């Protein structure tokens, strides 16, 4: 299925935004939010960089920016409550290496990002669209995986987590034994990636006693 004919992987809902989130959106938007009408600056390809897709409340994004100040961190999120939460963290920690994309990641990657741009792409707990009739809305399908491969640098890392076993199994079918990827073990990652903080979605999954699944791959070609 082409991107042009594909349903979006998200539905924008009118969620609750706290007063602190609203204040952060007003005060820090211009500092951190990326202008999605412009192409990503070439410095993102030249310097070590990370893309965090669907960052939720921004726990991982903020941790990476604080732990690896030499890296550029791009967080992509469509929900303003999550962006507000990350803006609060970024301002409190004086994080200067974060930018935030508030739009659909697919056309942005297609049209605004050069190939071989990122060292790491993270995708933690995306919407699983659990009903069979909605599986076509899942972001991780062959066309998007191929797009991720193009935007990663050679030997770059794609790190995927989900608490929905069907989504995990279907993704594995697309990636395991794919010559463009090599499976990595978590213990072989750098320490900062091994020690990523739990996200709010991860805590909810654990409370619901759902199994956590992860797949870590390296781009080989």
C-alpha positions in Angstrom: 0.0 0.0 0.0 1.4 3.4 -1.0 1.7 6.2 1.6 -0.8 8.3 -0.4 -3.5 5.7 -0.1 -2.8 4.7 3.4 -4.9 5.5 6.5 -3.2 7.6 9.2 -1.9 5.6 12.2 -3.4 8.1 14.6 -6.8 9.8 15.2 -6.5 13.2 16.9 -8.7 13.2 19.9 -9.5 16.2 22.1 -7.6 15.2 25.2 -7.2 16.9 28.5 -4.4 19.4 28.8 -3.3 20.5 32.3 -2.6 24.1 33.2 1.1 23.4 33.4 1.1 21.8 30.0 -0.8 24.7 28.5 1.6 27.2 30.0 4.6 25.3 28.6 3.0 25.1 25.1 2.5 28.9 25.2 5.9 29.8 26.6 8.2 27.4 25.0 6.6 26.5 21.6 8.8 28.8 19.5 12.0 27.5 21.1 11.5 23.8 20.7 8.9 23.1 18.0 10.3 22.4 14.5 8.8 24.2 11.5 7.6 21.3 9.6 7.4 23.3 6.4 11.2 23.4 6.2 13.5 20.5 5.5 15.6 19.2 8.4 18.9 21.0 8.5 21.9 19.1 7.3 23.5 19.2 10.7 21.2 16.3 11.7 23.0 14.1 9.2 26.4 15.3 10.1 26.1 15.1 13.9 24.9 12.1 16.0 21.1 12.2 16.1 18.1 10.3 17.3 14.5 10.2 16.2 11.9 9.3 18.8 8.6 8.5 17.1 5.4 9.0 19.2 7.2 10.0 22.4 4.1 10.1 24.6 5.0 12.1 27.7 8.6 12.5 26.6 10.4 10.4 29.3 12.7 8.8 26.8 13.3 12.0 24.7 14.2 14.1 27.7 16.4 11.3 29.1 18.4 11.0 25.9 18.8 14.8 25.6 20.1 15.0 29.2 22.3 11.9 29.0 23.8 12.5 25.6 24.1 16.3 25.2 26.4 15.9 22.2 23.5 14.3 20.3 20.6 16.0 18.5 17.2 14.6 19.6 14.1 14.9 17.5 10.8 13.9 19.1 7.7 13.4 17.0 4.3 13.5 18.6 0.8 14.6 17.5 -0.8 15.0 20.9 -0.4 18.4 22.6 -0.6 17.0 26.1 2.5 14.9 25.5 4.3 17.8 23.9 3.4 20.0 26.8 4.9 17.4 29.2 8.1 17.3 27.3 8.3 21.1 27.1 8.1 21.2 30.9 10.9 18.7 31.2 13.1 20.4 28.5 12.7 23.8 30.2 13.4 22.6 33.7 16.5 20.7 32.6 17.7 23.5 30.2 17.9 21.0 27.4 19.2 22.6 24.3 19.5 19.6 22.0 15.8 18.8 21.5 13.5 19.7 18.7 9.8 18.5 18.5 7.8 17.7 15.4 4.0 18.2 15.9 2.7 16.5 12.8 2.4 13.2 11.0 5.9 11.6 10.8 5.3 9.8 7.5 5.2 12.8 5.1 7.9 14.6 7.1 10.3 11.7 6.7 9.4 11.3 3.0 9.8 15.0 2.1 11.8 16.8 4.7 14.5 14.5 5.9 17.6 13.4 3.9 18.5 9.7 3.6 21.1 8.4 6.0 20.2 11.0 8.5 19.7 9.4 12.0 21.9 7.2 14.1 19.0 5.8 16.1 15.2 5.6 15.5 13.0 4.7 18.4 9.4 3.6 18.3 8.0 2.7 21.7 4.5 1.5 22.2 2.8 2.9 19.1 -1.0 2.6 18.8 -1.5 -1.2 18.3 -4.9 -0.8 16.6 -5.8 -4.2 18.1 -9.0 -4.9 16.2 -8.4 -6.9 13.0 -10.3 -4.4 10.8 -8.0 -1.6 12.0 -4.6 -3.4 11.5 -4.2 -1.5 8.2 -3.8 1.7 10.4 -0.7 0.3 12.1 2.4 2.5 11.3 4.9 -0.4 11.2 4.2 -1.9 7.8 6.6 -2.8 5.0 6.5 0.6 3.3 7.2 2.4 6.6 10.0 0.0 7.6 11.6 0.6 4.2 11.3 4.4 4.8 13.0 4.0 8.2 15.8 2.1 6.6 16.4 4.9 4.2 16.6 7.5 6.9 19.0 5.6 9.1 22.7 5.8 8.7 24.5 2.6 7.8 24.9 0.6 11.0 22.2 2.7 12.6 19.8 1.2 15.2 16.0 0.8 15.0 14.5 0.0 18.5 10.9 -1.1 18.7 8.8 -1.9 21.7 5.2 -3.0 22.1 3.0 -4.7 24.6 0.7 -6.2 21.9 2.0 -9.6 20.9 0.2 -9.7 17.5 1.7 -6.4 16.5 5.1 -7.7 17.6 4.8 -10.9 15.7 3.7 -9.2 12.5 6.6 -6.7 12.7 9.1 -9.6 13.3 7.8 -11.3 10.1 8.8 -8.2 8.2 12.2 -7.7 9.8 13.6 -11.1 10.8 15.7 -12.6 7.9 15.4 -9.3 6.1 18.9 -8.7 4.5 18.6 -5.0 5.3 18.7 -5.6 9.0 20.6 -7.5 11.6 19.1 -8.4 15.0 20.9 -6.9 18.0 20.8 -8.1 21.6 20.0 -5.5 24.3 23.1 -6.3 26.3 25.2 -5.3 23.3 23.8 -1.8 23.2 25.5 1.2 24.7 24.8 1.7 28.4 22.5 4.7 27.9 20.2 2.7 25.7 20.2 -0.3 28.1 19.1 2.1 30.9 16.3 3.9 29.2 13.6 5.0 31.7 10.2 3.3 31.7 7.5 5.3 29.8 4.0 6.0 31.1 2.7 3.5 28.5 5.2 0.9 29.7 4.0 1.3 33.3 0.3 1.0 32.2 1.2 -2.2 30.3 2.9 -3.7 33.4 -0.1 -2.8 35.6 -2.4 -4.5 33.1 0.0 -7.5 33.2 0.7 -7.4 29.5 4.0 -8.8 28.3 6.6 -6.3 27.1 8.2 -7.1 23.7 11.1 -5.5 22.0 13.0 -5.8 18.8 16.4 -4.1 18.2 17.9 -4.1 14.7 20.9 -2.6 13.0 20.8 -1.3 9.4 23.2 -3.4 7.3 22.5 -2.0 3.9 
